[in-house]
């Protein structure tokens, strides 16, 4: 059995290479974990932003719907009042009376 003088050095180099590979793998996994964490946060915040955007859109739609409803109610009330005024004038006309309107 012959003894090689650099055998222990070669074993140490192999062990150091293993440690270096393990450390590189560990760094790679840490980088992947950081990237994954960042991506998950982005997803979470994007969902929150989308929810806020949706709420704002719904609030805007409700405001528009309320405005349209008010306009429709005003129009119907105006028509009702015009019909009642016409009916009142018709009743007065049957009685031989009229409404005096001062037109400028």
Secondary structure by P-SEA (a helix, b strand, c coil): cccccaaaaaaaaaaaaaaaaaaaaaaaaaaaaaaaaaaaaaaaaaaaaaaaaaaaaaaaaaaaaaaaaaaaaaaaaaaaaaaaaaaaaaaaaaacbbbbbbcc
